[in-house]
């Protein structure tokens, strides 16, 4: 049994728009000032020369009926989302500017959420986390310095619930298509004796999924204790989740897509009568617990500090039924029966992850009239075990109960230091400088799941400068420009594929902002120039993880525009559009047994057009109607511009209805929410895979490259309805 060490830390959340009106009451102004230290260490202000979008708690709550965070962010500029189960519950994914989730730096209260080895973000481990978010900021491009792996497409900074000055309770329930349901309860004691608050949330989400057997059984919790006075804010947080999801990452081919788009090959096997069956426990089963405790202190008029400590404990496995597996792959001894040698077997295996992640993060802020300086240091230690067990086998020569047929370990240490300076030169010019050093050591031992030794001992030293300038043309108009450099180390699977070279990104942004009363427009041009970029090949390994390759020089050029327009007293329009060119340069691929220079090709999973819109109509103060639209242009799943790898463009629309009933007996309010997704029942696909292989059997002596593609269909029209009772 592993004992969990709960570390101390100190945390502060941003006091922004509250979904609960009672929590807006008289939060001490001194506590609001203390928020700035944590916020500035991972975020930027409205005047900063960094391209970003902010999302409030209220905006998340409008659509939050159990779907995961990537799905809730689907309508932000440059964002494309997908779901394995097809309906936004379970394993979900987000891409920003064509970069997949492993290249989007995510922090929770300034603490890295990306897995240190795989660099992925697995939101399924924190189901219903959107119910505990105060607000978030999505920075596109390199952005400002954040903790953890470098932002190669975007960074997403989440801040959890602010403390509440007043006690409240909340019960939410929702139901919908595919037997989807969510239940949660939230509470706060308010400030006891004007200093202490205890708050929490419990959630349960379940769904059968749009895809066959792609079920989800998700549970999570969030508990926090806060202490606040005139100069101190201390917050201790424990949160986590347990997910059991039936695997649905195999996808389907085009033939099956046209005949049975919900088919799921996971768990399929042939019984003794030659009939197809499906193993009932082909699941992913994982638990993750986070412990944070942060301390913010206002030392003087100009100085404030933040200290944060974190411990994350993750453990779990995925289970698979496998037919005709070789004894050699599991260390079994062949069995001799007379003249017959048995060296294959049907079996059930579990592949485990068991990891610990420790963080110490300290920042300080000096804020005078024209000068704002934020600096700090970050240290993390990751220790992760990878191992496999065979829990049943038809034949298992020489094996013992609870034998591990492979074992490997990965240890990653990271030290980061940074300094950010914002200086207001005069009424029109603001300068920005951000310097970061990242120092990483990654070591592995043992072997991979393929029983191949993996020994890595690599050090990476990165210097990441960022500089920018904002020019205030008038009270309504701003122009800004920035240049930033980021580096990124390979992940564990890259080392398994023989890649150890780090990537480099140079990002140039040029933008214009307009703000006048309720109307705003943000537009920016960007150029992202990569050296040794690790792009997705489109192929998956045997556990469904994407495979990457280094492509040398590549770039992304684009224009992004987003607006918030108050058309009439009751009508708001929020459009955004992103157009881009995403290219590999001098791309070389093996085709028909020969290496060929294909010249300039499209980067995988990078559509040239991504657009969204929200049309909000509020006929009465208690009623809001929203039509959310999304357009994603065609994209290639590989890098060789093969038509086989092409995903068609799609256009979807969702209808959102919110009604609030106030001042009723017992409850302060009741909020009724309805969400109809994909109202025009579009058959669309937002994700898939593509791979090539050499076939020399059909034409002896001739190597012919074959191409195959797989697809993850998304649900047609479906609905969710919910009610939230507040008291």
Secondary structure, DSSP 8 states (H G I E B T S, - for coil): ---------B--------SSGGGGTT--HHHHHHHHHHHHHH---TTSSS-EEEEEHHHHHHH-SS--HHHHTTTSTTEEEEESSSSSSSSEEEEETTB-GGGEEEEETTEE-S-TTT----GGGGTTGGGGEEEEEEEESS-S--SSS--SSEEEEEEE----SS-EEEEEEEEEGGGEEEEEEEEE---BTTTEEEEEEEEEEEE--SSTT--EEEEEEEEEEEEE-SSEEEEEEEEEEEEEEE---S-B-HHHHHH-TT---TTEEE-TTS-EEE-TT-EEEEEEEEEEEEEEEE-SSSEEEEEEEEEEEEEEEEEEEEEEEEGGGGT---EEETTEEE-EEEEEEEEEEEEEEEEEEEEEEEE-SSEEEEEEEEEEEEEEEEEEEEEEES--TT--TT-EEEEEEEEEEEEEEEEEEEEE-SSSEEEEEEEEEEEEEEEEEEB-TTS-B--EEEEEEEEEEEEEEEEE-SSSEEEEEEEEEEEE---HHHHHTT----EEEEEEEEEEEEEETTEEEEEEEEEEEEES-EEEEEEE-TTS-EEEEE-SEEEEEEEEEEEEEEEETTEEEEEEEEEEEEEESS-EEEETTEEEE--SEE-TT--SEEEEEEEEEEEETTEEEEEEEEEE--EESSSS--GGGEE--EEEEEEEEEEEEES-SS-SEEEEEEEEESTT----EEEEEEEEEEE-SSSTT--EEEEEEEEEE---SEEEEEEEEE-
